[in-house]
């Protein structure tokens, strides 16, 4: 009897009981590389990171290094960063602009379409017998651009991205995460990266819906400082937690049918944050006020047919490992986090920042500053999360303590008690509904036959 | 001209400053910064060819934000520093240069900081600093510090000072 063979029993998402074994068992980890990371659509970047031909960024899909690039025909490609000859890494930079990648082992050189351009001393040694067409870099067979966000999949028969996401997830991503109605997002170059203890699922489930930890314990020191400074009239940049019980705060959930679920924590359904953004914009000048009103008008047009009028979200996750931060406010940049798996004991966070493209410069500057002073490796928030994961690993790594499941019972049976005029499900907050949805879908992928996703 | 005495004076300042951090005397440490001080940690990355600089640094604090970090750890609820990290700041390779301003010097130094947490969790932070020190009365104050960490992936979240 192995952990893997018992998943159907020990991942009891319906009761909100999930064994910690799924985080620490090596066999589960190896299988999920194939069954979860090998078959899901994974985010690999944003088109704005690679604006001109030859631009590229390095990233990972699961444990596999990839290069995301724009070729000379303006097509976005995702290549596996592994020489076709003997498996050496061919790109050693985090980002750049180039026309080719040359392997440091034997000097094989590849073009932007992955094609093998040249082999040193090809004529004398290979005598014209090497068919270079067969020896390009491996390319991800499925690549999609969804409102600027670039997805890739190892699965050649992956369902269309629209089908994987579904209408509800697409609606929330497009309108609230990627800010399409308000002119889209602009990327700030650079990966902000840090190592963090624990299996990647620990942090993914945190982002998909754990707003309980924010004000119950983990981040109260940050909230105390904000309150103390505000009481003294001191405006340090990151002041944007709503923190008032009178506000209408809900949890959003979508997807989880054919494709992975999206969870959005702390969707605010009244105009309190809009009013606060307006007040702040007044301190920045008329151009900023104009923009806050303008983007609000554009959002209202999207919401014409809806009884509920969401303004923003705080946190979220798109299955399996793509974290989203919006922090409620138009005065704070979006930040996107990828939780790359690094075994059962560790994951690596790769984070990037975006701002609303059409926002005035004054708002962009403030928005960016608030990103790196908050949910960021040197901010006042993320390091406390890392500390929790370290403690969880210390106390739960031994299989002696895996019998007792983790508890995900918050709002069990109450998950649908919210307004129902928006795509997906709007339920009470805080809740652990989204964590239950996460493990429901994870279990489905782990139990699926080896038939690639999308094939009947 | 940078005299032996000046260099010795600056080194003594940096060593005493490091001791304040290692003894967790953070408010005393903050008092060494001028009111207009900047504390910057740039993003380190490996880039190739014609690309723009990083969009934002890891840290760009003014004195108020440094105070916010200290206040956070004083709430008694800042788990990332409960129990407090043990740190040892080793400061070395100190070079003092004159600046255009008669009351300021530019100081570069290298550091190794070992951070120990709980039973056996630890991080080693290594890099170089560029400081602008300003003469105020009888003592030095830090008016600008730039910390270049020699790492592109941080070993853990930053909850200490360099």
Interface residues (C-beta under 8 A of the other chain):
Chain A: X54 X55 X92 X93 X94 X95 X96 X97 X98 X187 X188 X189 X190 X191 X192 X193 X194 X195 X196 X217 X218 X220 X221 X222 X224 X225 X228 X229 X234 X236 X237 X348 X353 X368 X369 X371 X372 X373 X376 X377 X378 X380 X382 X383 X384 X385 X386 X387 X388 X390 X391 X394
Chain B: X41 X43 X45 X46 X47 X48 X49 X50 X51 X52 X53 X54 X55 X56 X57 X58 X59 X60 X64 X65 X68 X69 X71 X72 X73 X75 X76 X77 X78 X79 X80 X117 X118 X119 X121 X152 X153 X154 X155 X156 X157 X158 X159
